[in-house]
Amino acid sequence: MRAALVPLLALAPLAACAAPGAPADPGPSSARACFIPSQVRNFRTEGLGTVYLRTSRDEVFRLTSACGDLDPAWRLALVSDNGVTTCVGDRVTLQASGSVVPASSGRCSAFVDRRLTADEVAALPARARP
């Protein structure tokens, strides 16, 4: 199991939860695109169920979850049960830590939805772009 810690830029209390199912069409840019969790450099959230991660290879991945808002004062660990790499279609666990972590475990499940294209990343609102 491998974890990567990244400072949270937009998070609220996390509760133990399950992520929604896989999308019907992950898009052509996502075909088993993978990253190493320890190479995640930044993340942002959009709404209550979307997390965008940027890797050291300057790739951006979208995760869907039922984690709720993420607090910027927290740190986020991404734990993969698949070994060294995490790929589109994999489930991961998000673990929040910080000075005011919720009473629950601060853990929830997420699904690696897709890797975004450069145009999709540029089209994201600035507050959601990692």
Secondary structure, DSSP 4 states (H G I P E B T S, - for coil): -EEEEEE-SS-------------S---GGGTT-EE-GGGEEEEEEETTTEEEEEETTS-EEEEEES-----TTSEEEEEETTSS-EETT-EEEEEEESTT--SS-SEEEEEEEEEPPHHHHHHS-GGG--
